[in-house]
């Protein structure tokens, strides 16, 4: 916050208006430490750039410049109003203005439409502070207009309900129901980002109840999957766990949610965790084959009482690279060329070491291998 206050001070000394805005103000009033503090100012992007040595044009067409100061980055956005939203996603035009209130009235919810001076005084033209105290999520002005401007705001309302443990205002909920089909116009990457945040919220169940009650599930990709009972769901802090949980509970495969465009890493984690969770029996070999993240996720839904990190640590080896003998050693001892046989024998060696039937010692492994290889060939 100190860096944001310095940025505001520089802009005000130059004769411009400048305030902290958005989620940082909300979090400050909730007694939380604000992160990613944004500043709104009457200064144009070019004027902002003129008063700071280091800036990045992160969204200059919409009036946003990232100011780099003291090792931090503060986004400064010019006061603006927005034109029509023909695609229900982004404004067709942006107009810079000199009025803070005009800027705040285009925002999504009253609790996000407050500003704060460098002296921590609150400017609240739409009753956001009162809604914070009443724990209500309410659209700024006409909710129909807010959701027609950007349909993602409907999903954001649902997300905030679980993030803050607030209720959504009745008129705002009704408007979401009326416009739920507009969620189809939102890019799937933006949808996934909001769902990820819902899955790590402390009150995911509350958000998922609203998701169903507002009928948004009818228009989201694979929306029917979200309509399960979330009573037993406990957030782990990892969004991918939510996706895994809903698939596991309904005996579905990853392909059911693949429209959400997961990273390769996320896809593998979900698929391997589903595979693991459906195994009836776990032993040392199971623990060796699967990653700590996969073991943690599968343990959560199967009720297995184990600490994956400790279980891994107790194994004789953690990976093939820990083996005292390599594939090259096996080829030398067998006088054989590389081929499918090598993978088979390395796995045999791994299993014996993992199960404690063969000590991870090169000479002992050599004796075992030479004897067994000759016997089988």
N, C-alpha and C positions, 0 to 999 in steps of 0.2 A: 504493500500500500504506500510505503514511503516513496517509491519510485514514481508511482502514479501521481502522487501529490507534487513531486518535483516537476513532472511534465505539465501539470495543471498550472503550477506557479509560473513556469516559463511562458506559457501561452497567455496567461492573464497579464503578466508584465508587458506583453506585446500588444495588449488591448483587446484580446479575444475572450469570449466566454469559454469555460471548460469545466466539465464535471465528470465524476465517476458515475457509471450507469450500469444497468442490467443486473445480472446474477450476483455480482460482487456486493452491490448495495443490499440486495435481499439477504445474502449470507451474513453480512455484517450485522444486520438487524436481528438475525437469528442467533447471534453470538458465535458464529463460525468464522474461521480464518478465511478471508476471501482469496481466491486464486484466479488467475487469468483476468486481471482487472482491466476493464475497457474504459476509455475516456471518450466522451462526446464533446465536440467543440464547434464554435462558430467559424473557426479558421478553415480555409479551404485546404485540400491536400497539398497544394503547392506552397501555401503559407506555412503549414506544419513542417514541411521538408526544409524550408528556409531557416527555421529556428532550431533545428537539431542536426548535429553533425552526421549521425548515422541513422538512416531510415531504410525501410524496405517497402516497395509498393505491393502489399499483399492483396489489396482489392481496391485499387485507386479509382476504377471506374464507378465504384459505389461509395467513394469518398473515404476509404480506409487506408491508413498508412501505419506501418509498424515502426515505432520509435524504439531504438536500442539505446539504453541508458543504464549505466551501473551494472552491467551484466544481465539485465532483464529486458524483456520486450513488452512494450505497452501499445496496444492498438488504439489509435486515435481516429475517430470517424467524424466527419463533418455532419452537423445537424442536417437532416434531410427528410423529405416526404417522398412517397413512392406513388407511381402511376398505377394503372390497372394491372391485374395479374391474369392475363389471358390463358396461361397454362396452369394456374393454381399452384405455381411453384416459385416463380421469381417475378419481380416487377418489370413491366415493359419499359419503364423509364424511372430515373431517379432525379429529384430536384433538390439542390442544396438550399437551405433556408437559414434564417438567423434566429429562429425561435426554438428554445429547448422543448417547450410543451408540444410543438408541432412534431418534433422528433420523437418524443416519448409516446405520443398517441398512436404511432404506427406499430408499436411493439405488441407482443402477443398477449401477455397476462398482466394484471395490475401489479402483481408482486415483482414483476420484472420491468415495470415501467416507472421506476423511481430513479432519482439522481441524488448525488451527494457531493457537497462542496469539499474543498480541501480542509475545512474546519469541521467536517463530519456532520454538517447540517443537512437534513433530508428535504428534498423537494419532491412532493407527492401529489400531483394534480388529479390522480384517478383512484385514490383510496387504497393504494397498495399496502400501506402500513397497517391499516385497519383490517384488510383481508389476511395479512400475515398473522395478526393477533387472533383472528377468528379461524385461522387455518383453512382458508378457502382459496381455491384456484378459480379465478374469474377472468374472462376475456376482457381486454380493454375495449370499451365502447360496445359496438354491435358485434356479437360473436359470429353471426353469419358472414359479415364482411371480413372479419379476421381470418376465418377458415377458408373463405373463397380466395383470399390473397395468397395464403400458403397453407395447403391442406396438411402439411406435416405438423402444424400446430395442434391438430387434434391428437396426434400420437404423443406430442410433447406434454399435453395436458394429462394424458394417461400416465406418462412417465413421472411427472412431478407429483402425482398423487401418491406413488409409492416411494419416491425419493424423499419427500417431505412429510409423508403420512398426513396429507391434507385431503379434504373432500373437494370434489369439483362442483362448482356452482350449478344449480338446477338449470338455469337458462343456457349455460355453457354446455352442459351435458345434452340438453335437447337439441342444440344447434349441431353438436357432433353427430347425433343420430340422423339429423336431416341431411347432413353433408358427407356422411361416412363414405359414400362411393367415390368421393373426390380423392381419397387416399390412393386410388389406382394411378393417379397422375404423378405420383412421387417416385423418383428414382429409387431402385431397390437398395442401393448403397446407403441412402439416407434412412430408409426404413430399418435396415439392419443396425445402423448406428444407434437408433432410438431403442430398438429391442434389446441390444446389448446392454444399454444403460438400465433398462427395466430389469434385466436378469441379475444385475449386481445391486439393485436397490435393496434397502433393508426391509421394505414391505412390498416385495414382488407380487404377492397374492392380491394385494389391494389394486395394483395396476392391472393385473390380469382380469380381475372381476370387472373393472371399468372397460377393459378392452372388449370383453364379451357383451356387457350390458349396452354399450354404445353401438353395437353391431359392426364395429371395425373389423372384427374377425371374419366377417362375411366377404370382405373386399381385400384383405391382405393375402399375399401369396401363402399358401398352406395355412390359412387362418384357422381352419378347423382344429389344427393341432394345438392351438393355444387354449382351447376350451376345456382342458382337463382340470381336475381338482388340484389346486396348488397348495393345499393345506400343509402337506408334508415337505414342501420345498424350503430348503434353507440356503440362502445365497452364500457362496464361497468367496466372493470377490472376483471371480473369473466368469466373464459373460458366456464363454463357450460351455460352461457347465449347464446353463439354462437350456441351451439347444440340445445338449446330450440328454438332459433329464426328460424333456418332453418326448423325445424319440424313444428312450428306454421305456418309459411308462406306458407307451402305446405300441410297443414292439414294432416300431417303424425303422426303416433304414435311412441313412444320410440323404439318399436321393430325394426324400420327401421335402427337404428344406434347401436343396442345392440351388434353388432360384435366388437365394439371398447372397450368393457369390462370396463364399468363404475363402480365406487364404488356404493354400495347400497345407500349411501347418495346422490350421483349425480343422480342416477336413480330416486329416490323418488322426488328430487327437480324438475327434468324435467317433470316427469309425473304429479305431483300435479300442477305445473305451467301451463301446457297445459290444464289441467282440469279447472283451475281457469280462464284462458284467454278466454275459450270458453263459460263461463257463461255470459248470457245476462245482468243480474242484480246483482249488489253487494250492500250489506247492512252491518249492524253491525255484523250479524251472519257470513257473508262471511269473514269479516276482522278477526273475532275471530277464525275461523276454519283454516285459512291458515297462514303460517309463514311469517315473514317480507321478507325473501329472495324470497319466492313464490309470494308475493304481488308485490315486486319490479319488478321481471321479467315480470309478467303478465301486470303490469301497463305500462311498456316500449312499449309493442307491441300493447296494446289496446288504448293507448293515454289517459288513465285516469290520471287526474291531482290530485295526492294525494301523501302525504308523509306517507308510511306505518307505520313507527315507531311512528309518531304523532297520526295517526288514531288508532293504537293499544293502545297507552297510554291513549287515551280518553275513552276506554271501561271500564265498571265497574270492570271487572275481566279479567285476562290474560289467566287463565287456570282453570281446575276443582279444582286444589289444592287451588285456591283463594276463592272458595265458602265457605260461613259461615257454611254450613251443608254438611255432608259427607254421603256416602252410608250407613255407619254404623248407622248414625242418622235416616235415612229413614227406615232401618230395625227395629230399636228400636221403632220408632213411629208407624209403621204399624204392628209390631209384626209378621213380615213375614221373611222367610228365603231368602238367596241369590237366584237369578234366573234372567232370561231375563227381568223381569219386572223392575228390579233395574236400568238397563242401560237406559230404556225408561224414567223413572221418573227423573233420573239425567239430561238427555238431556232437558226435559221439564223445569226443574229448571234453567239450564244454559241459555236457550233461553229467559225466562222471565227476568232474571237478565240482560242479554246482551241488550235486547230491552228496559230496564228501566221500565218494568211493575211490577217488584218485587225487592224491595231493598235487597241488600245482607246483611241481618240481620237474625241471627239464629232464633229468636223468630217469626219474620214475616214469614220466610220460613216454620217454623213448622206449623203455623196457616194455611198457604196456603196448604201445603201438606196434613195435616190431613183432612181438609175439602174436598179437591179434591179427595184424595185417597178413602175416605169413599163414596163419591158420585159415583165413578166409580166402586166400588166393592160391 
